[in-house]
Amino acid sequence: MNIGFIGAGKAGTALGRYLVDCNQKVVGYASATYASAQDAASFTNSRVFSSAAELAQASDLIFITTPDGVISSVWKELREVHRNNESVLTSKIIAHCSGCCASDIFEGAHEIGIPVCSVHPLLAFGDKEIAHLQVARAHFSVEGDEKALSIIIPLFEDLGNSVHLIKATDKTRYHAAAVFASNLVLSPLENATELLRQCGFTEDDARDALKPLVYGNIENFFNLGAAASLTGPVERNDLSTVSDHLHSLDDKRAALYRALTWSLIDIAKRKYPSRTYDAWGSVLGERLF
């Protein structure tokens, strides 16, 4: 099966290299810029295509790995090419790799008989030299046409990946979960780093000091769950310490601390359901969510 990529960013490049390393046939890349396509093609030992239509002609499975806002226009281009020359897309599978968009972004695909789906690796793509190795342990979430999924699911399961079938209507909620677990955790970590810097740590020392604390907590979460992993003043029902923390923080950090603490109280209620938490309002203020 010949696999082609439209879009040569971090995700498309890493996914392509992973497939090549697993002895899958990646024919190459088409991209908005020749330089990015050339870079991805070089990294995957494949070729550069001058257009999405040319790549589609050479591929059996087409991954669209562009930014989300471009997927629709790429599809419209392919659909127009198909209208003029049905051989371009006939018997092809088209998948996009957006975490947020569902396969219904391929408007009119059913009417022209093109199987489509969305395929999202639950992974934060960073440096390409590392990212393609991380794909091996990534979970993939998929939804779309039965015919497309009959190709996609075995492809990744046979490579050793876990594949999860979700509903198209759940795609946005699914992506929000990914943002909670990946992007949003950076804000508390950056705030913790800055507070240590204010205490005299260098930025490197702050990160090194936080690393065992963060890694240990994450390991506990994945092994034990949130309630069993909860420690600190909320777990102890220690209102005085939280009040002291809030008085030591500037307004922006105090607001973030309050919001996250209210969320921790929900976890504490699961751990200690017989406790009363009414007094927390006097320390944290009105709960806004």
N, C-alpha and C positions, 0 to 999 in steps of 0.2 A: 504494500500500500504506500503510495507516494503522499507525503505530508508536506504542505506548504504553509507559510506564515505571511499574513498581511499585517505589518506592524513589527518593527524591529527594536522595541524598547527592552527594558530589563526582563519583563515577564516572557515575552516571545523568544528572546535570545536564550534565556535559561531553560525554558521548556523545550526548545528545539535541541539544545545541546544534550539535555537529559535523554530525549528520545534517540538521538544519535548514539549516545553512550550505551543505550539499551538495544542497539542494533536495529533501530527503526529507520526507514528511508525518509530523510528530510531533504526535499528537493531544493528548498531555498526560501528567499525572502523578497517581498515587495514592500516598500516603505515610502513615506512622504519625502524622504531625503535619500539620495544615493549613498551618502556616507554611512548612515545608520544601517542600511541594508547590507552594505559591503562589510561592515564590522561584524554583523550577525552571521553573515554567510561565511566569513573567514573563521569565526569561532566554531561553526558547525560543519565546516568543510562542505558547504553547499554553494549555491550560486545566487546571484542577484538577478531579479526579474524587473523589467522596466515598468511593469504595470500590474495592477491586481488581476486584470483579465488574463495576462500572459501567465501569471502564476497559477490562476485557477485552471487554465487549460492543461497545465502539467501536473496537477494534483488530484488525488482522490479524496483526501481529507484536507479541508482548508480551515486553519485557525486564524481568526481575526483577533489580533493582540494589540490593537490600537487603544488610545485613550477612549473612555466610554463615550464621550461626545462625538467621536468620529465613526463609531460602529455603524450607525444608521446611514451615513453618507457612503461608506464603503459598500454596504449592502445595496444601496440604490444604484451605485455604479455597476456592481455585479449583475443586478437584476436587469439593468438596461442592456448590458452586454449579452445576457442570456436571451433577451427579447429579440436581439438582432442575430444571434447565433446560438441556438439551443445546445449545441454540442459542448459549449464551454462549461456549463454546470450540470448537464444531464448525468445522472448516476454519481454525483458528488455529494459529500457530506460537508455542511458548513457549521462551524462552531465558533462562538466568541468566548473570551475568557474573562469577561467582566464579573466582578463580584456582586454588583448591584443590579445590573440589567438582566432581564429574563430573555428567553428565546423569542418572545413575541415582538422583540425589536426588529426581527426579520419579517417585516410586513409584506404580506402577499406570497410568502414562501410556499404555503400549503397549496395555494391556487395554481402555482406553476410546478408543483411536485418536487420541490427541493427539501430534503430532510435537514432540519436545523436543530441546534441545541445550544445550551450554554454549559461551559466546563470551567470551573473555578478551582485552582489550587489554593488551599487555605494556607498561605505562606506570604511573608513579607519579603519581597525581592530586593536585595541590596546589590553588592558587588557580584558581577557575573561569574567571577572565578570561584565564588563560594555558592552562589544561588543555585546553580545547576546541580550541585551535589546535594543540596537541601531538598530538592524536588523528590528525591528518592523516598523520603519519609513523609511527604506531604499527603494530606487527605484531599480528595477531590470531591466537590459537590456539583451535581449535574441535574439538569432538567431539560425537557424538550420532546421532540418527536421520538416515537418508539423505534423507528428505523435508525435514526441517528444514534440513539442511546445503545442500540444493539451492537454498534461498532465501537463507540466510545468507552462504554463500561468495561467490556472484556479487554480493550487495549490497555487501560491503566491497571486493571486488576491483575492481568497477566504479568505486568511489570512489578507487581508487589505493592501497589498503592491501595489504600482503602478508598472506596468510592461510595458516596452517599447520594441517594436519589431524593431530591426535595421538590416541593411544589413551586411553580412559577410565582404564585402569589406570595410565597414566603421569601422570595429572593432579597428584597430590601431589608427585611428583618434579619435574615442570615448575614447580610453584609454589615449591618449595624453591630452584630455580635463580633464579627471580625475586627471592626474598628475599636470596640470596647477592649478587646484582648490585645490588640497590637498598637494602634496609634494613641489611644487615650491614656494608656499606662505611661507614656512618655512624659506627660505633664506632671504627675506626682513625682516621678523620678527626677525630673529637671528641677522641680521646686525643692526637693530634698537636697540635691547637689548644691543649689544656690544657698540654702540655709547653712550647710556645712562650710561653704566658702566664707559666709559671714562670721563663722566661728573660727576662721583662720586656716582652714584646709585649702590646699590648692585644688583645682578642679580634678586633676588626675588622682590625687589622694582621696578626694571625696568619692569618686567613682569606685576606687579600690576598696574603700571602707564600706561602701554600701553593697558591694557585690555579694559577699557571703550572706548578708541579711536578706537581700532580694532573692537570690537563688534559693536559699533555704526556705523562704516563705512560699515561693513558687513550687518547689518540690513538695512541700507539705500539702499545698492546695491540690496538686495532681494526684498525690497518694491518698489523702485523707478527706478532701473536700473542704469547702470554705468554713463551715461551722467549726469543725475540729481543728482547723488551722488558725482560727482567730486568736490573737494574743493582744496585749496592750491595754490601754486604759478603758476602752469600750468593753472588752472582754471582762475586765475586773469591775465594771460599773463605777469607774473612778472619775466622777464629774469634776473634782478639784483639779486634777492634772490637765484635763481637757480645757478647763477654764484658763489655767495658766498658759497653756499653749496658745490659745486664741489671743490672749493679751500680749504675747510676744511677737505676733505676726502682723504684717501690714494688712490693710483692708482686703486686697485682692487674694492674698494667700489665706486669710482667715475665712473668706467666703468659700473658697475651694475646700478648706479643711472642714467647715460646717457641712457642706453638701456630702462629702465623702463619709463623714462621721455618721450622719443620718442613715446612709446606706449600710454602714457597718452595724448599726443598731438593729436593722432588719435581720442581719446574720446572727447577731447575738441573741435575738428573740428565739431563733430556731435552736440555738445551743442551750439557752436557759429560759424555757417557755414560762416558768413560774415567776420570773422576776418582773418587777414593775419598772417601767422606763419613763414614767410620766415626768419625772424631774428633769429629764434631759432638755426639755423645751426651755427651761430657765437659763440654761448654759448656751444652747445652740441657737436659740431664737425660733421663730416660726419656720416650720418645715414647708418648703416650697414645692415639693414633689412627693 
